[in-house]
Amino acid sequence: MTIEEMKALLAKIADTAIKAQELDDIRRARQALNIIWVDAGESVRS
């Protein structure tokens, strides 16, 4: 494996890690929104 191939591989790994982090952030934001919606629903009912 040449240095250029290694660099390309590392760039691909870094890109994948960034995408995974963004997906995780989106999932967390969705969970937070769901909790807010549930809380809002409970206070409307009571």
Phi and psi restraints in degrees (range 20) as a CNS / XPLOR table:
assign (resid 1 and name C) (resid 2 and name N)
       (resid 2 and name CA) (resid 2 and name C) 1.0 -80.8 20.0 2
assign (resid 2 and name N) (resid 2 and name CA)
       (resid 2 and name C) (resid 3 and name N) 1.0 167.4 20.0 2
assign (resid 2 and name C) (resid 3 and name N)
       (resid 3 and name CA) (resid 3 and name C) 1.0 -62.6 20.0 2
assign (resid 3 and name N) (resid 3 and name CA)
       (resid 3 and name C) (resid 4 and name N) 1.0 -38.2 20.0 2
assign (resid 3 and name C) (resid 4 and name N)
       (resid 4 and name CA) (resid 4 and name C) 1.0 -63.1 20.0 2
assign (resid 4 and name N) (resid 4 and name CA)
       (resid 4 and name C) (resid 5 and name N) 1.0 -41.9 20.0 2
assign (resid 4 and name C) (resid 5 and name N)
       (resid 5 and name CA) (resid 5 and name C) 1.0 -64.6 20.0 2
assign (resid 5 and name N) (resid 5 and name CA)
       (resid 5 and name C) (resid 6 and name N) 1.0 -39.9 20.0 2
assign (resid 5 and name C) (resid 6 and name N)
       (resid 6 and name CA) (resid 6 and name C) 1.0 -62.8 20.0 2
assign (resid 6 and name N) (resid 6 and name CA)
       (resid 6 and name C) (resid 7 and name N) 1.0 -43.4 20.0 2
assign (resid 6 and name C) (resid 7 and name N)
       (resid 7 and name CA) (resid 7 and name C) 1.0 -61.0 20.0 2
assign (resid 7 and name N) (resid 7 and name CA)
       (resid 7 and name C) (resid 8 and name N) 1.0 -43.2 20.0 2
assign (resid 7 and name C) (resid 8 and name N)
       (resid 8 and name CA) (resid 8 and name C) 1.0 -63.2 20.0 2
assign (resid 8 and name N) (resid 8 and name CA)
       (resid 8 and name C) (resid 9 and name N) 1.0 -41.7 20.0 2
assign (resid 8 and name C) (resid 9 and name N)
       (resid 9 and name CA) (resid 9 and name C) 1.0 -64.1 20.0 2
assign (resid 9 and name N) (resid 9 and name CA)
       (resid 9 and name C) (resid 10 and name N) 1.0 -44.6 20.0 2
assign (resid 9 and name C) (resid 10 and name N)
       (resid 10 and name CA) (resid 10 and name C) 1.0 -62.2 20.0 2
assign (resid 10 and name N) (resid 10 and name CA)
       (resid 10 and name C) (resid 11 and name N) 1.0 -39.7 20.0 2
assign (resid 10 and name C) (resid 11 and name N)
       (resid 11 and name CA) (resid 11 and name C) 1.0 -63.0 20.0 2
assign (resid 11 and name N) (resid 11 and name CA)
       (resid 11 and name C) (resid 12 and name N) 1.0 -40.5 20.0 2
assign (resid 11 and name C) (resid 12 and name N)
       (resid 12 and name CA) (resid 12 and name C) 1.0 -65.3 20.0 2
assign (resid 12 and name N) (resid 12 and name CA)
       (resid 12 and name C) (resid 13 and name N) 1.0 -42.5 20.0 2
assign (resid 12 and name C) (resid 13 and name N)
       (resid 13 and name CA) (resid 13 and name C) 1.0 -63.3 20.0 2
assign (resid 13 and name N) (resid 13 and name CA)
       (resid 13 and name C) (resid 14 and name N) 1.0 -44.1 20.0 2
assign (resid 13 and name C) (resid 14 and name N)
       (resid 14 and name CA) (resid 14 and name C) 1.0 -62.6 20.0 2
assign (resid 14 and name N) (resid 14 and name CA)
       (resid 14 and name C) (resid 15 and name N) 1.0 -42.1 20.0 2
assign (resid 14 and name C) (resid 15 and name N)
       (resid 15 and name CA) (resid 15 and name C) 1.0 -62.1 20.0 2
assign (resid 15 and name N) (resid 15 and name CA)
       (resid 15 and name C) (resid 16 and name N) 1.0 -43.3 20.0 2
assign (resid 15 and name C) (resid 16 and name N)
       (resid 16 and name CA) (resid 16 and name C) 1.0 -63.0 20.0 2
assign (resid 16 and name N) (resid 16 and name CA)
       (resid 16 and name C) (resid 17 and name N) 1.0 -41.5 20.0 2
assign (resid 16 and name C) (resid 17 and name N)
       (resid 17 and name CA) (resid 17 and name C) 1.0 -63.7 20.0 2
assign (resid 17 and name N) (resid 17 and name CA)
       (resid 17 and name C) (resid 18 and name N) 1.0 -40.5 20.0 2
assign (resid 17 and name C) (resid 18 and name N)
       (resid 18 and name CA) (resid 18 and name C) 1.0 -64.1 20.0 2
assign (resid 18 and name N) (resid 18 and name CA)
       (resid 18 and name C) (resid 19 and name N) 1.0 -44.6 20.0 2
assign (resid 18 and name C) (resid 19 and name N)
       (resid 19 and name CA) (resid 19 and name C) 1.0 -62.0 20.0 2
assign (resid 19 and name N) (resid 19 and name CA)
       (resid 19 and name C) (resid 20 and name N) 1.0 -41.9 20.0 2
assign (resid 19 and name C) (resid 20 and name N)
       (resid 20 and name CA) (resid 20 and name C) 1.0 -62.6 20.0 2
assign (resid 20 and name N) (resid 20 and name CA)
       (resid 20 and name C) (resid 21 and name N) 1.0 -40.9 20.0 2
assign (resid 20 and name C) (resid 21 and name N)
       (resid 21 and name CA) (resid 21 and name C) 1.0 -63.4 20.0 2
assign (resid 21 and name N) (resid 21 and name CA)
       (resid 21 and name C) (resid 22 and name N) 1.0 -42.4 20.0 2
assign (resid 21 and name C) (resid 22 and name N)
       (resid 22 and name CA) (resid 22 and name C) 1.0 -62.8 20.0 2
assign (resid 22 and name N) (resid 22 and name CA)
       (resid 22 and name C) (resid 23 and name N) 1.0 -42.2 20.0 2
assign (resid 22 and name C) (resid 23 and name N)
       (resid 23 and name CA) (resid 23 and name C) 1.0 -62.5 20.0 2
assign (resid 23 and name N) (resid 23 and name CA)
       (resid 23 and name C) (resid 24 and name N) 1.0 -40.5 20.0 2
assign (resid 23 and name C) (resid 24 and name N)
       (resid 24 and name CA) (resid 24 and name C) 1.0 -64.1 20.0 2
assign (resid 24 and name N) (resid 24 and name CA)
       (resid 24 and name C) (resid 25 and name N) 1.0 -41.7 20.0 2
assign (resid 24 and name C) (resid 25 and name N)
       (resid 25 and name CA) (resid 25 and name C) 1.0 -62.1 20.0 2
assign (resid 25 and name N) (resid 25 and name CA)
       (resid 25 and name C) (resid 26 and name N) 1.0 -42.1 20.0 2
assign (resid 25 and name C) (resid 26 and name N)
       (resid 26 and name CA) (resid 26 and name C) 1.0 -62.5 20.0 2
assign (resid 26 and name N) (resid 26 and name CA)
       (resid 26 and name C) (resid 27 and name N) 1.0 -43.3 20.0 2
assign (resid 26 and name C) (resid 27 and name N)
       (resid 27 and name CA) (resid 27 and name C) 1.0 -62.3 20.0 2
assign (resid 27 and name N) (resid 27 and name CA)
       (resid 27 and name C) (resid 28 and name N) 1.0 -43.4 20.0 2
assign (resid 27 and name C) (resid 28 and name N)
       (resid 28 and name CA) (resid 28 and name C) 1.0 -63.8 20.0 2
assign (resid 28 and name N) (resid 28 and name CA)
       (resid 28 and name C) (resid 29 and name N) 1.0 -41.3 20.0 2
assign (resid 28 and name C) (resid 29 and name N)
       (resid 29 and name CA) (resid 29 and name C) 1.0 -63.8 20.0 2
assign (resid 29 and name N) (resid 29 and name CA)
       (resid 29 and name C) (resid 30 and name N) 1.0 -40.7 20.0 2
assign (resid 29 and name C) (resid 30 and name N)
       (resid 30 and name CA) (resid 30 and name C) 1.0 -62.0 20.0 2
assign (resid 30 and name N) (resid 30 and name CA)
       (resid 30 and name C) (resid 31 and name N) 1.0 -43.4 20.0 2
assign (resid 30 and name C) (resid 31 and name N)
       (resid 31 and name CA) (resid 31 and name C) 1.0 -61.6 20.0 2
assign (resid 31 and name N) (resid 31 and name CA)
       (resid 31 and name C) (resid 32 and name N) 1.0 -43.0 20.0 2
assign (resid 31 and name C) (resid 32 and name N)
       (resid 32 and name CA) (resid 32 and name C) 1.0 -62.1 20.0 2
assign (resid 32 and name N) (resid 32 and name CA)
       (resid 32 and name C) (resid 33 and name N) 1.0 -42.4 20.0 2
assign (resid 32 and name C) (resid 33 and name N)
       (resid 33 and name CA) (resid 33 and name C) 1.0 -63.2 20.0 2
assign (resid 33 and name N) (resid 33 and name CA)
       (resid 33 and name C) (resid 34 and name N) 1.0 -41.5 20.0 2
assign (resid 33 and name C) (resid 34 and name N)
       (resid 34 and name CA) (resid 34 and name C) 1.0 -60.2 20.0 2
assign (resid 34 and name N) (resid 34 and name CA)
       (resid 34 and name C) (resid 35 and name N) 1.0 -42.2 20.0 2
assign (resid 34 and name C) (resid 35 and name N)
       (resid 35 and name CA) (resid 35 and name C) 1.0 -63.2 20.0 2
assign (resid 35 and name N) (resid 35 and name CA)
       (resid 35 and name C) (resid 36 and name N) 1.0 -42.8 20.0 2
assign (resid 35 and name C) (resid 36 and name N)
       (resid 36 and name CA) (resid 36 and name C) 1.0 -62.0 20.0 2
assign (resid 36 and name N) (resid 36 and name CA)
       (resid 36 and name C) (resid 37 and name N) 1.0 -44.3 20.0 2
assign (resid 36 and name C) (resid 37 and name N)
       (resid 37 and name CA) (resid 37 and name C) 1.0 -61.4 20.0 2
assign (resid 37 and name N) (resid 37 and name CA)
       (resid 37 and name C) (resid 38 and name N) 1.0 -43.5 20.0 2
assign (resid 37 and name C) (resid 38 and name N)
       (resid 38 and name CA) (resid 38 and name C) 1.0 -62.9 20.0 2
assign (resid 38 and name N) (resid 38 and name CA)
       (resid 38 and name C) (resid 39 and name N) 1.0 -45.6 20.0 2
assign (resid 38 and name C) (resid 39 and name N)
       (resid 39 and name CA) (resid 39 and name C) 1.0 -59.8 20.0 2
assign (resid 39 and name N) (resid 39 and name CA)
       (resid 39 and name C) (resid 40 and name N) 1.0 -43.8 20.0 2
assign (resid 39 and name C) (resid 40 and name N)
       (resid 40 and name CA) (resid 40 and name C) 1.0 -63.3 20.0 2
assign (resid 40 and name N) (resid 40 and name CA)
       (resid 40 and name C) (resid 41 and name N) 1.0 -42.9 20.0 2
assign (resid 40 and name C) (resid 41 and name N)
       (resid 41 and name CA) (resid 41 and name C) 1.0 -61.1 20.0 2
assign (resid 41 and name N) (resid 41 and name CA)
       (resid 41 and name C) (resid 42 and name N) 1.0 -41.6 20.0 2
assign (resid 41 and name C) (resid 42 and name N)
       (resid 42 and name CA) (resid 42 and name C) 1.0 -64.7 20.0 2
assign (resid 42 and name N) (resid 42 and name CA)
       (resid 42 and name C) (resid 43 and name N) 1.0 -42.1 20.0 2
assign (resid 42 and name C) (resid 43 and name N)
       (resid 43 and name CA) (resid 43 and name C) 1.0 -72.1 20.0 2
assign (resid 43 and name N) (resid 43 and name CA)
       (resid 43 and name C) (resid 44 and name N) 1.0 -26.8 20.0 2
assign (resid 43 and name C) (resid 44 and name N)
       (resid 44 and name CA) (resid 44 and name C) 1.0 -69.5 20.0 2
assign (resid 44 and name N) (resid 44 and name CA)
       (resid 44 and name C) (resid 45 and name N) 1.0 -41.5 20.0 2
assign (resid 44 and name C) (resid 45 and name N)
       (resid 45 and name CA) (resid 45 and name C) 1.0 -67.4 20.0 2
assign (resid 45 and name N) (resid 45 and name CA)
       (resid 45 and name C) (resid 46 and name N) 1.0 -37.0 20.0 2
